[in-house]
Amino acid sequence: MNQSKQYEYCPSEDERISIFIASCIESAAKAIGVSPESMYLRMVKINLIKDYIIPCYNVLHSESRQHVTEDILKTIDIWEKKKGVVND
């Protein structure tokens, strides 16, 4: 028996989406020089994760990391302005 096959793990769809969300938070935070926690709170404040990243996962995860990061940052800016959210 091939031992490497014995230990293979295939994450569920929910796990793959969660991993993608975490990578979006981390890359967006790094791009603008803030902590991942700060970026997460900004995203939660405007429902970006629930209303954008999750519903658009199938499209977003097929794009380059740079494109996704730029898209996320532009969307945050637009949604914050639209919702009147001010960042400290």
N, CA, C and O atoms as CSV, one atom per row, in Angstrom:
chain,resi,resn,atom,element,x,y,z
A,1,MET,N,N,0.849,-1.176,0.000
A,1,MET,CA,C,0.000,0.000,0.000
A,1,MET,C,C,0.891,1.235,0.000
A,1,MET,O,O,1.889,1.298,0.718
A,2,ASN,N,N,0.525,2.191,-0.796
A,2,ASN,CA,C,1.256,3.449,-0.867
A,2,ASN,C,C,0.932,4.276,0.376
A,2,ASN,O,O,-0.208,4.702,0.560
A,3,GLN,N,N,1.928,4.501,1.225
A,3,GLN,CA,C,1.691,5.184,2.495
A,3,GLN,C,C,1.250,6.633,2.301
A,3,GLN,O,O,0.474,7.140,3.111
A,4,SER,N,N,1.715,7.311,1.263
A,4,SER,CA,C,1.306,8.703,1.067
A,4,SER,C,C,-0.188,8.790,0.761
A,4,SER,O,O,-0.835,9.767,1.139
A,5,LYS,N,N,-0.737,7.804,0.094
A,5,LYS,CA,C,-2.174,7.777,-0.198
A,5,LYS,C,C,-2.989,7.565,1.078
A,5,LYS,O,O,-4.107,8.066,1.195
A,6,GLN,N,N,-2.436,6.836,2.014
A,6,GLN,CA,C,-3.129,6.517,3.250
A,6,GLN,C,C,-3.461,7.773,4.052
A,6,GLN,O,O,-4.464,7.794,4.766
A,7,TYR,N,N,-2.641,8.818,3.949
A,7,TYR,CA,C,-2.809,10.003,4.770
A,7,TYR,C,C,-3.326,11.219,4.000
A,7,TYR,O,O,-3.314,12.328,4.535
A,8,GLU,N,N,-3.774,11.038,2.769
A,8,GLU,CA,C,-4.300,12.161,2.007
A,8,GLU,C,C,-5.573,12.684,2.639
A,8,GLU,O,O,-6.382,11.921,3.167
A,9,TYR,N,N,-5.737,13.984,2.579
A,9,TYR,CA,C,-6.920,14.623,3.144
A,9,TYR,C,C,-7.461,15.609,2.119
A,9,TYR,O,O,-6.714,16.409,1.556
A,10,CYS,N,N,-8.728,15.545,1.889
A,10,CYS,CA,C,-9.369,16.468,0.962
A,10,CYS,C,C,-10.336,17.339,1.758
A,10,CYS,O,O,-11.344,16.847,2.265
A,11,PRO,N,N,-10.031,18.637,1.869
A,11,PRO,CA,C,-10.912,19.502,2.657
A,11,PRO,C,C,-12.293,19.630,2.025
A,11,PRO,O,O,-12.445,19.545,0.806
A,12,SER,N,N,-13.280,19.833,2.863
A,12,SER,CA,C,-14.646,20.027,2.380
A,12,SER,C,C,-14.756,21.391,1.708
A,12,SER,O,O,-13.846,22.213,1.817
A,13,GLU,N,N,-15.845,21.628,1.026
A,13,GLU,CA,C,-16.090,22.923,0.379
A,13,GLU,C,C,-16.067,24.050,1.415
A,13,GLU,O,O,-15.468,25.097,1.173
A,14,ASP,N,N,-16.707,23.846,2.556
A,14,ASP,CA,C,-16.711,24.867,3.611
A,14,ASP,C,C,-15.296,25.162,4.100
A,14,ASP,O,O,-14.953,26.317,4.353
A,15,GLU,N,N,-14.479,24.126,4.231
A,15,GLU,CA,C,-13.096,24.332,4.664
A,15,GLU,C,C,-12.298,25.091,3.609
A,15,GLU,O,O,-11.502,25.967,3.947
A,16,ARG,N,N,-12.505,24.764,2.339
A,16,ARG,CA,C,-11.806,25.475,1.262
A,16,ARG,C,C,-12.204,26.946,1.236
A,16,ARG,O,O,-11.357,27.817,1.036
A,17,ILE,N,N,-13.485,27.222,1.437
A,17,ILE,CA,C,-13.949,28.613,1.470
A,17,ILE,C,C,-13.350,29.340,2.670
A,17,ILE,O,O,-12.924,30.488,2.544
A,18,SER,N,N,-13.312,28.695,3.820
A,18,SER,CA,C,-12.731,29.309,5.020
A,18,SER,C,C,-11.251,29.623,4.822
A,18,SER,O,O,-10.782,30.685,5.232
A,19,ILE,N,N,-10.529,28.723,4.209
A,19,ILE,CA,C,-9.111,28.936,3.920
A,19,ILE,C,C,-8.951,30.115,2.953
A,19,ILE,O,O,-8.059,30.945,3.124
A,20,PHE,N,N,-9.812,30.181,1.948
A,20,PHE,CA,C,-9.758,31.281,0.985
A,20,PHE,C,C,-10.054,32.616,1.659
A,20,PHE,O,O,-9.371,33.606,1.401
A,21,ILE,N,N,-11.062,32.647,2.516
A,21,ILE,CA,C,-11.395,33.877,3.252
A,21,ILE,C,C,-10.197,34.340,4.073
A,21,ILE,O,O,-9.849,35.521,4.060
A,22,ALA,N,N,-9.571,33.413,4.783
A,22,ALA,CA,C,-8.399,33.762,5.593
A,22,ALA,C,C,-7.285,34.326,4.722
A,22,ALA,O,O,-6.626,35.291,5.109
A,23,SER,N,N,-7.068,33.738,3.555
A,23,SER,CA,C,-6.006,34.240,2.685
A,23,SER,C,C,-6.359,35.612,2.123
A,23,SER,O,O,-5.468,36.437,1.922
A,24,CYS,N,N,-7.636,35.873,1.865
A,24,CYS,CA,C,-8.072,37.204,1.407
A,24,CYS,C,C,-7.811,38.241,2.488
A,24,CYS,O,O,-7.303,39.326,2.206
A,25,ILE,N,N,-8.156,37.910,3.708
A,25,ILE,CA,C,-7.942,38.829,4.833
A,25,ILE,C,C,-6.456,39.125,4.984
A,25,ILE,O,O,-6.055,40.284,5.091
A,26,GLU,N,N,-5.652,38.087,4.991
A,26,GLU,CA,C,-4.215,38.262,5.186
A,26,GLU,C,C,-3.564,39.042,4.053
A,26,GLU,O,O,-2.743,39.921,4.313
A,27,SER,N,N,-3.906,38.745,2.809
A,27,SER,CA,C,-3.257,39.443,1.696
A,27,SER,C,C,-3.717,40.894,1.595
A,27,SER,O,O,-2.913,41.768,1.270
A,28,ALA,N,N,-4.986,41.170,1.865
A,28,ALA,CA,C,-5.470,42.551,1.844
A,28,ALA,C,C,-4.821,43.354,2.973
A,28,ALA,O,O,-4.426,44.503,2.773
A,29,ALA,N,N,-4.713,42.757,4.141
A,29,ALA,CA,C,-4.078,43.424,5.275
A,29,ALA,C,C,-2.620,43.741,4.973
A,29,ALA,O,O,-2.152,44.851,5.225
A,30,LYS,N,N,-1.917,42.773,4.440
A,30,LYS,CA,C,-0.504,42.960,4.115
A,30,LYS,C,C,-0.326,44.051,3.060
A,30,LYS,O,O,0.611,44.846,3.136
A,31,ALA,N,N,-1.217,44.087,2.087
A,31,ALA,CA,C,-1.107,45.060,0.993
A,31,ALA,C,C,-1.201,46.502,1.475
A,31,ALA,O,O,-0.592,47.393,0.884
A,32,ILE,N,N,-1.954,46.737,2.537
A,32,ILE,CA,C,-2.087,48.118,3.028
A,32,ILE,C,C,-1.417,48.328,4.382
A,32,ILE,O,O,-1.546,49.396,4.980
A,33,GLY,N,N,-0.713,47.327,4.860
A,33,GLY,CA,C,0.085,47.463,6.076
A,33,GLY,C,C,-0.696,47.543,7.371
A,33,GLY,O,O,-0.339,48.296,8.277
A,34,VAL,N,N,-1.781,46.752,7.455
A,34,VAL,CA,C,-2.541,46.684,8.710
A,34,VAL,C,C,-2.554,45.239,9.191
A,34,VAL,O,O,-2.164,44.328,8.462
A,35,SER,N,N,-3.002,45.042,10.415
A,35,SER,CA,C,-3.066,43.680,10.948
A,35,SER,C,C,-4.228,42.918,10.316
A,35,SER,O,O,-5.222,43.521,9.911
A,36,PRO,N,N,-4.104,41.595,10.234
A,36,PRO,CA,C,-5.232,40.799,9.744
A,36,PRO,C,C,-6.488,41.003,10.588
A,36,PRO,O,O,-7.600,40.985,10.059
A,37,GLU,N,N,-6.318,41.196,11.892
A,37,GLU,CA,C,-7.472,41.418,12.771
A,37,GLU,C,C,-8.202,42.702,12.385
A,37,GLU,O,O,-9.432,42.739,12.334
A,38,SER,N,N,-7.434,43.743,12.115
A,38,SER,CA,C,-8.014,45.024,11.695
A,38,SER,C,C,-8.755,44.884,10.367
A,38,SER,O,O,-9.854,45.414,10.203
A,39,MET,N,N,-8.153,44.173,9.432
A,39,MET,CA,C,-8.800,43.960,8.127
A,39,MET,C,C,-10.072,43.149,8.292
A,39,MET,O,O,-11.094,43.460,7.682
A,40,TYR,N,N,-10.014,42.116,9.109
A,40,TYR,CA,C,-11.201,41.294,9.361
A,40,TYR,C,C,-12.343,42.149,9.902
A,40,TYR,O,O,-13.482,42.026,9.450
A,41,LEU,N,N,-12.042,43.016,10.870
A,41,LEU,CA,C,-13.082,43.864,11.448
A,41,LEU,C,C,-13.677,44.821,10.423
A,41,LEU,O,O,-14.881,45.076,10.436
A,42,ARG,N,N,-12.836,45.354,9.533
A,42,ARG,CA,C,-13.359,46.210,8.455
A,42,ARG,C,C,-14.310,45.432,7.563
A,42,ARG,O,O,-15.381,45.925,7.209
A,43,MET,N,N,-13.919,44.215,7.200
A,43,MET,CA,C,-14.750,43.386,6.331
A,43,MET,C,C,-16.078,43.029,6.996
A,43,MET,O,O,-17.130,43.053,6.355
A,44,VAL,N,N,-16.019,42.702,8.275
A,44,VAL,CA,C,-17.236,42.331,9.013
A,44,VAL,C,C,-18.182,43.525,9.119
A,44,VAL,O,O,-19.398,43.376,8.998
A,45,LYS,N,N,-17.618,44.702,9.344
A,45,LYS,CA,C,-18.413,45.909,9.525
A,45,LYS,C,C,-19.308,46.196,8.311
A,45,LYS,O,O,-20.401,46.743,8.462
A,46,ILE,N,N,-18.849,45.830,7.120
A,46,ILE,CA,C,-19.629,46.077,5.898
A,46,ILE,C,C,-20.176,44.785,5.279
A,46,ILE,O,O,-20.677,44.790,4.155
A,47,ASN,N,N,-20.075,43.690,6.021
A,47,ASN,CA,C,-20.565,42.373,5.572
A,47,ASN,C,C,-19.904,41.881,4.283
A,47,ASN,O,O,-20.532,41.182,3.488
A,48,LEU,N,N,-18.650,42.244,4.082
A,48,LEU,CA,C,-17.960,41.870,2.844
A,48,LEU,C,C,-17.772,40.363,2.710
A,48,LEU,O,O,-17.887,39.814,1.614
A,49,ILE,N,N,-17.487,39.704,3.814
A,49,ILE,CA,C,-17.258,38.261,3.747
A,49,ILE,C,C,-18.554,37.547,3.383
A,49,ILE,O,O,-18.587,36.732,2.461
A,50,LYS,N,N,-19.602,37.853,4.103
A,50,LYS,CA,C,-20.894,37.175,3.914
A,50,LYS,C,C,-21.569,37.560,2.595
A,50,LYS,O,O,-22.177,36.716,1.936
A,51,ASP,N,N,-21.461,38.833,2.213
A,51,ASP,CA,C,-22.200,39.317,1.054
A,51,ASP,C,C,-21.383,39.406,-0.234
A,51,ASP,O,O,-21.942,39.677,-1.296
A,52,TYR,N,N,-20.071,39.183,-0.157
A,52,TYR,CA,C,-19.254,39.275,-1.371
A,52,TYR,C,C,-18.307,38.091,-1.546
A,52,TYR,O,O,-18.364,37.391,-2.557
A,53,ILE,N,N,-17.443,37.868,-0.571
A,53,ILE,CA,C,-16.426,36.823,-0.766
A,53,ILE,C,C,-17.056,35.441,-0.874
A,53,ILE,O,O,-16.717,34.678,-1.779
A,54,ILE,N,N,-17.962,35.110,0.027
A,54,ILE,CA,C,-18.577,33.772,-0.022
A,54,ILE,C,C,-19.432,33.585,-1.280
A,54,ILE,O,O,-19.258,32.589,-1.982
A,55,PRO,N,N,-20.355,34.516,-1.588
A,55,PRO,CA,C,-21.157,34.312,-2.801
A,55,PRO,C,C,-20.336,34.289,-4.099
A,55,PRO,O,O,-20.723,33.630,-5.064
A,56,CYS,N,N,-19.206,35.005,-4.122
A,56,CYS,CA,C,-18.379,35.086,-5.333
A,56,CYS,C,C,-17.166,34.156,-5.290
A,56,CYS,O,O,-16.270,34.264,-6.126
A,57,TYR,N,N,-17.139,33.262,-4.334
A,57,TYR,CA,C,-15.991,32.373,-4.146
A,57,TYR,C,C,-15.603,31.653,-5.434
A,57,TYR,O,O,-14.425,31.617,-5.789
A,58,ASN,N,N,-16.575,31.083,-6.134
A,58,ASN,CA,C,-16.253,30.291,-7.328
A,58,ASN,C,C,-15.515,31.106,-8.385
A,58,ASN,O,O,-14.667,30.565,-9.096
A,59,VAL,N,N,-15.817,32.371,-8.498
A,59,VAL,CA,C,-15.117,33.231,-9.454
A,59,VAL,C,C,-13.801,33.728,-8.863
A,59,VAL,O,O,-12.751,33.645,-9.499
A,60,LEU,N,N,-13.872,34.248,-7.634
A,60,LEU,CA,C,-12.686,34.851,-7.016
A,60,LEU,C,C,-11.528,33.878,-6.854
A,60,LEU,O,O,-10.381,34.237,-7.117
A,61,HIS,N,N,-11.810,32.656,-6.426
A,61,HIS,CA,C,-10.692,31.747,-6.131
A,61,HIS,C,C,-9.958,31.286,-7.383
A,61,HIS,O,O,-8.881,30.697,-7.290
A,62,SER,N,N,-10.531,31.548,-8.547
A,62,SER,CA,C,-9.854,31.167,-9.785
A,62,SER,C,C,-8.966,32.291,-10.328
A,62,SER,O,O,-8.250,32.101,-11.311
A,63,GLU,N,N,-9.017,33.459,-9.686
A,63,GLU,CA,C,-8.211,34.607,-10.105
A,63,GLU,C,C,-6.843,34.590,-9.417
A,63,GLU,O,O,-6.628,33.845,-8.461
A,64,SER,N,N,-5.935,35.411,-9.909
A,64,SER,CA,C,-4.611,35.504,-9.281
A,64,SER,C,C,-4.747,36.158,-7.912
A,64,SER,O,O,-5.690,36.908,-7.658
A,65,ARG,N,N,-3.806,35.868,-7.047
A,65,ARG,CA,C,-3.806,36.444,-5.696
A,65,ARG,C,C,-3.765,37.965,-5.783
A,65,ARG,O,O,-4.479,38.641,-5.042
A,66,GLN,N,N,-2.944,38.513,-6.670
A,66,GLN,CA,C,-2.836,39.965,-6.813
A,66,GLN,C,C,-4.170,40.572,-7.248
A,66,GLN,O,O,-4.595,41.591,-6.704
A,67,HIS,N,N,-4.821,39.958,-8.213
A,67,HIS,CA,C,-6.099,40.477,-8.694
A,67,HIS,C,C,-7.162,40.418,-7.602
A,67,HIS,O,O,-7.920,41.372,-7.425
A,68,VAL,N,N,-7.225,39.319,-6.878
A,68,VAL,CA,C,-8.204,39.180,-5.793
A,68,VAL,C,C,-7.947,40.235,-4.723
A,68,VAL,O,O,-8.887,40.862,-4.234
A,69,THR,N,N,-6.688,40.438,-4.356
A,69,THR,CA,C,-6.349,41.429,-3.340
A,69,THR,C,C,-6.770,42.823,-3.788
A,69,THR,O,O,-7.394,43.559,-3.024
A,70,GLU,N,N,-6.436,43.187,-5.011
A,70,GLU,CA,C,-6.823,44.495,-5.538
A,70,GLU,C,C,-8.343,44.641,-5.576
A,70,GLU,O,O,-8.878,45.693,-5.225
A,71,ASP,N,N,-9.027,43.598,-5.996
A,71,ASP,CA,C,-10.484,43.622,-6.070
A,71,ASP,C,C,-11.111,43.788,-4.684
A,71,ASP,O,O,-12.043,44.572,-4.503
A,72,ILE,N,N,-10.595,43.053,-3.726
A,72,ILE,CA,C,-11.108,43.137,-2.352
A,72,ILE,C,C,-10.912,44.557,-1.807
A,72,ILE,O,O,-11.830,45.129,-1.219
A,73,LEU,N,N,-9.725,45.120,-2.001
A,73,LEU,CA,C,-9.455,46.464,-1.484
A,73,LEU,C,C,-10.332,47.524,-2.143
A,73,LEU,O,O,-10.805,48.441,-1.472
A,74,LYS,N,N,-10.553,47.406,-3.456
A,74,LYS,CA,C,-11.439,48.348,-4.150
A,74,LYS,C,C,-12.871,48.211,-3.644
A,74,LYS,O,O,-13.565,49.205,-3.431
A,75,THR,N,N,-13.298,46.976,-3.458
A,75,THR,CA,C,-14.658,46.723,-2.992
A,75,THR,C,C,-14.853,47.249,-1.568
A,75,THR,O,O,-15.894,47.828,-1.259
A,76,ILE,N,N,-13.874,47.053,-0.715
A,76,ILE,CA,C,-13.956,47.594,0.648
A,76,ILE,C,C,-14.135,49.105,0.591
A,76,ILE,O,O,-15.005,49.659,1.263
A,77,ASP,N,N,-13.316,49.762,-0.206
A,77,ASP,CA,C,-13.384,51.221,-0.313
A,77,ASP,C,C,-14.767,51.676,-0.796
A,77,ASP,O,O,-15.352,52.598,-0.227
A,78,ILE,N,N,-15.276,51.040,-1.828
A,78,ILE,CA,C,-16.596,51.399,-2.376
A,78,ILE,C,C,-17.696,51.146,-1.359
A,78,ILE,O,O,-18.552,52.005,-1.146
A,79,TRP,N,N,-17.685,49.977,-0.728
A,79,TRP,CA,C,-18.744,49.630,0.221
A,79,TRP,C,C,-18.697,50.499,1.466
A,79,TRP,O,O,-19.741,50.885,1.992
A,80,GLU,N,N,-17.490,50.810,1.946
A,80,GLU,CA,C,-17.395,51.683,3.124
A,80,GLU,C,C,-17.958,53.068,2.813
A,80,GLU,O,O,-18.692,53.634,3.622
A,81,LYS,N,N,-17.622,53.612,1.655
A,81,LYS,CA,C,-18.151,54.921,1.265
A,81,LYS,C,C,-19.665,54.876,1.108
A,81,LYS,O,O,-20.376,55.774,1.560
A,82,LYS,N,N,-20.143,53.830,0.467
A,82,LYS,CA,C,-21.581,53.669,0.234
A,82,LYS,C,C,-22.354,53.563,1.559
A,82,LYS,O,O,-23.457,54.096,1.686
A,83,LYS,N,N,-21.767,52.876,2.534
A,83,LYS,CA,C,-22.429,52.654,3.825
A,83,LYS,C,C,-22.062,53.717,4.855
A,83,LYS,O,O,-22.540,53.668,5.989
A,84,GLY,N,N,-21.217,54.680,4.475
A,84,GLY,CA,C,-20.831,55.738,5.391
A,84,GLY,C,C,-19.961,55.283,6.542
A,84,GLY,O,O,-20.001,55.863,7.627
A,85,VAL,N,N,-19.178,54.250,6.309
A,85,VAL,CA,C,-18.308,53.713,7.356
A,85,VAL,C,C,-16.992,54.480,7.346
A,85,VAL,O,O,-16.365,54.638,6.299
A,86,VAL,N,N,-16.581,54.950,8.507
A,86,VAL,CA,C,-15.323,55.661,8.658
A,86,VAL,C,C,-14.350,54.765,9.396
A,86,VAL,O,O,-14.691,54.168,10.417
A,87,ASN,N,N,-13.127,54.675,8.869
A,87,ASN,CA,C,-12.093,53.847,9.519
A,87,ASN,C,C,-11.210,54.700,10.386
A,87,ASN,O,O,-10.865,55.830,10.041
A,88,ASP,N,N,-10.851,54.142,11.515
A,88,ASP,CA,C,-9.964,54.837,12.454
A,88,ASP,C,C,-8.524,54.582,12.111
A,88,ASP,O,O,-7.629,55.085,12.790
